[in-house]
């Protein structure tokens, strides 16, 4: 027996010949929650399992009720990640509303072709 998520499931190993004559019974047992393993010479080969319906589609904002409150320090920089921060001379992009273009200052990190 195997235990998963506070439920007990039976595991039954059958020989490769048994499904030839008792497939309907094995399918019923699988539908009842039993795990059926088909073996060849006591070596597990195939698992007979129930096809589950697909999970419901994800919804945007579906987990918003999980975040109750963010502390005042949520946006503060993390002190122990200094090694991972970009160098001070990194490229900085600024959008100019007047000209409608983006200006880049600092090092040029554009890909070379």
Protein Blocks (a to p, Z undefined) as FASTA:
>chain_A
ZZeehiacddddddfklmmmmmmmmmmmmmnopacdddeehiafbdcdddddddddddeh
klmmmpmbdcfklmpccfklmmmpccfkbccddddfknopacdedjdfbdcZZ
